[in-house]
Amino acid sequence: MTRLFFTLLLLTGLAACRQADPVIVGSFRPAAVKIEVAESGFYRLTAASLAAAGLDIASLTAKTVHLQQGATAVPFLIDDDDLIFYGQAPDNRYTAVRTYLLELGKAGVVMAETAVPTSGRPTLAQLPVTLRLEQNNFYEARALPFLPPAEQDNSYADLWFWQKLDLQQNKVPITLDLTAVADGSATLTLDLWGQSENSQIAADHDLDVVMNGQTVATVQWDGRQFYNGQLALPPGSLQSGENSLVLDNEGPGASFLDIMLFNWLELTYLAEPVAVDDSLQFGGVAGQVALTGFSQRPLLFDTRDPANPQRLTGWTFVDGAVQLSVSETMMVTAVAPPAYLTPTAISPVRASEWHNPQQQADLLIVTTDELAPALAPLVEARQTQGLSVAVVPVAEIYDAFGQGEATPASITSFVKYALENWQPPQPRYLFLVGEATADYRNYLGQAPANLIPSPMVPVQYSGETVSDSRLADMDGDHRPDLAVGRWPVSTVAEVESLVSRTLAYEAGTAVTRAIFATDGTERQFAAIAQNLADTANLTSEVFNGAQANEVAAQFNQGAWLTIYIGHGSTGQWGKEDVFTLDAVSQLASPTPSIVLQLTCLTGLFAHPQDTSLSERMLTHEGGPVLIVAATSLTLSAHQEPFATALLQNLQAPDLPRIGDAFQEAKLSLPIESDNSLREISDTFVLLGDPSAKIVRPGTDD
């Protein structure tokens, strides 16, 4: 029997009797903190700031502290009892910060020193400096297949754009605030994607680059490809202070309908060697130079290898100016004390026992500290039914299995460890209790508080989408290794409601009736409904071309299964409003159906702005508690084999729980020979508890 512990309303963890006593949630490792950084640059940590985060340290020495990122040691230096290191901005799309771990009790890696070159080189009166500007205002998944192959990895794909240029919005005005411009020449790099395509025109995208009122270049490229090119701006193009850059798609071009998405720009220009806000970075030149503009004596580093920066020696600081000699291979970063960056957060590292091989669980529940206590009645019910349960705070997963990184990969690493190292029998169900969003870095400012992230996967018709199944793919064969379900919820009240309604469903009886609602715009949908009803040997009623009120009324009369087949979108069934978000409020069945939706997008629970139809149904008091739906666009012909297997499994006595039926249906798909079926496996999700018992007609349990 497992035990449930609470302290200050925080859940500790659940596992079988073979496990060691669980560590209380909210306890922390006494000699470690994690440091989160959002941008690249040098960070300076004081002993006081580390102590405020719970690190009990009298002084900082290289022999007593160790800094690492992931599994790699990070070099640092100690200066006036402060720790200085170079932090790198995150390159993983799933997190807005990169996490560094600082531990006491073992020696760290001291930053190496290297002397600047000897003098005797020409004097440099100007230096190349680079300004990068990027805004992430909207997301376009359809650009994924057109990224360069090296950038299509879903952990790194950049699919957030600054502005669309089309007939409605055909100019992007940008203000560049430049300091100490030298001769005004520059190299401008633009990154854009051509969303439209005109096969009759060789170069169907074109725009003018206008700098300070003068057209300095015209960009042209073809088709639905990315443009990433460097433009040479002649001397005199730039000026110190404010500069006006306009990307202009207004004038008549090669194609009337020319739609492009602007992503980012980089401007490398020649500037006087003057620090801005006490910092200066440059590289690729050789000679002697005097750096001015510092309010205090800076430190100098060579950061050409950001993971292994070196402290520069052999330079002088006279009358407020840094005198040094540089070579072409160096990337010089000079930073005075006011310019050191501040971490986004310094926080304790969570303690846990999830690496203990004596753990065992049939059901893994991954959730947040806030939502965990509301699961207690469900956990007790599952234990009574004979399942062992582990409730695992996602924050502990990140620290124990992801080096502090809040990513889907950390969750997968935890599940993989549990499957391979915990005591048998292995976990069979993975239950995710918490919201998700495709806006992992919260560009839109709408990320929910209780997040359980899921990875993105490539799909044929919409670029990419979210996939809970991939969280449970341990060996990369695109098949989940245990049944996955999710409650995409944000509040304790929502969890309490779903716990109560799920247990009420299991205590009820099933109506010997199945409802098929189909989209009347195509005859194939009614034919598929009849095929499924015949194959599954169901007592069924088919409502072809039904409207929302009729669907709600039939649902409320009671049914064991409610199945929709046809066109769909995030917020509705059908092209003609077979069922809609607004109609969900009409649902009030005392014996809610299992709902299977053979359509597109109605299960897209991770949309950063819109609530999907399935989410609305799941959280509505009178709605279903077990829903199968898709997060992407797929074809009915590819959905049908999955639906056939699932309907048969739902009636199989040897598959007692919804997760069993769902998992076996996915495993039955020959995804190795048909990529379309791989997408079905990836994108059909179970919104519900995968360990919920199937209540079948003619049974008492």
Summary of the structure (lengths in Angstrom):
residues: 701
radius of gyration: 29.4
end to end distance: 22.0
largest distance: 94.1
contacts: 2446
relative contact order: 0.10
helix: 20%
strand: 34%
